[in-house]
């Protein structure tokens, strides 16, 4: 196990320290899932659009909560806190890359959230979606997995770049709010983009958000052709490259600019 | 070439000027003026391998800023730093492998996990060979008397225990130099004693170079043989502890204790009454006068029940330097 594996493991272990909060978290995920399922059961039943079935919607909700737990990274708040109290210096005196340290920590935390937030809804989800559900073909499954991985990394890079801004503006938690809003509106985490008007759908193609969660789900459900899937995978990849480039430039500037607060 | 070489080191911060009052703070939202503050100004020094150097000065003198440039956290505004041939801020990771850093006001430990978890993390972070790790873990656990709490979550530990653990993990990878930035801050007398003793042993047994900043002069006396004194970013003194005491040797103090009624003080050449309390006098002996003669004179004149010599503490010397400026 390498150093980042160890960081991953410790981050996971730390989440597991508080047992009551873990049980309450599981309960919260189940309640949230059943509220959403009931809501969409009513909406899909009442709607005139027949292209989306209740089974599709349930799969969407399960994957939604799964990928959300995997991409839930409040890196910005963590970096902000460590810049404000100066503890960021502790990371710089260790022989690790700050970025990969942060990534390993986030993945460790998210792996735990996945277990407590997504796995519990899997069973009721499968039960509810059983009628009318077909498992994706190998090609689609491969595309789904690749785009999920890219989506996770896009989300990490987005929050990481925003977090690095703390070196200049100190307080940046509110920028995370913009990211969350972008995710909810253009990423289709609240209402899937299937139900969006053409105009908004077009706008969403030029933003990174839909490639994080919506496109992977589309592939899982065979809602797009393989070509379309490949295009969105490539678009996600381009976003990722852009963000990595941006993040590197910002980081180099940040190191130069860094002052360490407090004693 | 010395192990640590610092040449003409400068660090300047820009501090936003706050205006007074509500209107001022609204104005500063649109236009802000900055003031330059030189935290470190043209400091040069060399440290050889195996030295234990005390780096002292009042709050805001630039001690921590210097340590942060030595450890590679901050980029100097001008001047150069070399530690073991490496420029710390340029080769952060390479530098990190060879140094141990403890900032007294920060913890490197996982708050919710036992100390032993952070130990394991450091084994991986620094790629410490298994046998080195095991040897050092046992050595430092014993040295810092950590057997009782190594498996307790950090949040349940006392400040002194956390500090011991922080210093121990900074040493697991056998660094060549240890930077300690106020390691005894806020600790009780016993913990301070264990820490000083341990740091001194590490310096002597392992030959590790140590740079120690502190406000507590007893730390310096217990650990260091050399002292660098700075104030307002400038170096005021650099030399051995004994030379420091000699050069800045102030007056000696003699304390007389009376168990009977106090006699009447008579002025003498070279002696002056500094303090008269209930049953004792503190008498200042001018640095030119021989303490031995002063003692004999005082004994003959007043016949006290007890007589004590007080050696000047570095703390008082430092204080008198700053007051004299």
Interface residues (C-beta under 8 A of the other chain):
Chain A: X1 X2 X3 X5 X6 X7 X10 X13 X14 X17 X18 X86 X87 X89 X90 X92 X93 X94 X95 X96 X97 X255 X256 X258 X259 X260 X262 X263
Chain B: X13 X64 X68 X71 X72 X73 X74 X75 X92 X93 X94 X96 X97 X99 X101 X103 X105 X106 X108 X110 X112 X113 X117 X120 X121 X124 X125 X126 X127 X153 X182
